[in-house]
């Protein structure tokens, strides 16, 4: 690359070349929000893994009255079947995490690949891939779920596959639109004109530009996958033999926890889902900000008529 | 590519998508167990003759391809079959449900877009300040809450202050025109607010991050160097370019609102299309489900088409 041509971009591209692993450590060290998010996720994963050891009572064990209020023996009271809420929340966390991460993995591999290929190569590749993507976008999830619940049998594995396969399409579309606009930018055209191959352009010019978006979508997707699970459970389409966070919310709604005044059966699972999603978002947002060098430059000062702060200061104060 | 070409291409594609979806709608529900025969022969002394007669009446003894042709023909005439549950034409059920859903959904979505744009732009502009932190935290908080749960919390909080279920007050006898719509509006408040709150957080985050990107562009520096006021820079130079990804995302998310809509309508007993879906799922009312998902599919395809057109309108680079 010649200095004269790349000068405006040069200082901005520097952080991109750093290895992702090193960047992750740096993000965790420098940003409190990222550290908090990672900590919550870590605790959640540990709790989920150690669920059999941590759960104070049996998952199907009746230990008291229906909707018994919180007490010293049962910190969050009992549900409609007299089962300890803390036990339910620990086991539910386990299932929800498994569904969230497994489904996201499926959808990111599919969506990222399709989005980059379609956006970069354009033309026939683009229209074929986007046609497939669009069909996946228009398939409403629920009839598919019903058919699968009826024919395939409702199971955790099927829910993961269905959520994953239904979630990749929006990712692919968003990634594609970004790749499409990156592809038209001057430095990519410049790279092409000096003879860089497709693989090289994708790896060195397109991917770094798309990566933050990919991470942001991953975050979004984990959240959506956990949401989708609660959604399906709410419609009574979840795996009937497992207890997920969605299932707990559904049970509380169907068994009229609200009109029984049993807030302890309904408030904690929602907060738990929210914490999970929040943790993913904080972590993802911080990685996105750090990955994207363009965010560090803003030509408009945060306050009126003030010289913008040095870059390093700015970065530290971002969430 | 010229705009007219592009338009035509998108239109043809949208129609093709609808056809595929319609076909899928046919295939999926033929795969599902249970049909009109098993539904109507649940009577005492249902003989094989009766079952055959029912099958003949509904055309279920015909080969599948002929059933498909008949299905397409009936669809073209707007005949979506008869609901198993209330024995009304599905199209009539859908019409009344949609009439209830659209105003509520529209109010909620517009509120969400407004909230998202304002908080997102503010957060990006005042990045790193308390305004940024506050708006991002609150947005993240609402984004993270499960829809049905937020609805239930609204009921817990506002029970007794605002109506929490249904669309009208059943005990309001012979209300006047104004009184009726005031009543509907009051009932709409909580569901619409829930729609807005569950949606706006995502919009805020997207607007913020695209605005941050745009603020780093050289033309912003140019605009500032020209001595334009900050507000003018944001409005005329930054926001316009940041709108591109935002518009795509909003249009895409509108399809997802459908899912959230089902939950919100169930929680607030709002007699719309979402609640109709829920009830159809519960009793496996297949004709109704088919109709509901046809409506969902058509909505999403139309919105995607609009997003594509908007894209061309907003980004001249694509027009070339």
Interface residues (C-beta under 8 A of the other chain):
Chain A: X8 X12 X131 X134 X135 X137 X138 X139 X140 X141 X142 X143 X144 X146 X147 X150 X151 X170 X173 X174 X177 X178 X180 X181 X184 X216 X220 X223 X224 X227 X228 X230 X231 X234 X235 X236 X237 X246 X249 X252 X253 X258 X263 X266 X267 X269 X270 X273 X274 X275 X276 X277 X278 X281 X282 X285 X288 X289 X292 X294 X295 X296 X297 X298 X299 X300 X301 X302 X303 X304 X305 X309 X314 X317 X318 X319
Chain B: X13 X16 X17 X20 X21 X24 X25 X28 X29 X31 X32 X33 X125 X126 X127 X128 X129 X132 X133 X136 X137 X140 X141 X143 X144 X145 X146 X147 X148 X149 X150 X152 X153 X155 X156 X202 X205 X209 X212 X213 X215 X216 X217 X218 X220 X221 X223 X224 X230 X233 X234 X238 X244 X245 X248 X249 X252 X255 X256 X258 X259 X262 X263 X266 X267 X277 X278 X281 X282 X284 X289 X293 X296 X297 X300 X301 X304 X311 X315 X317 X318
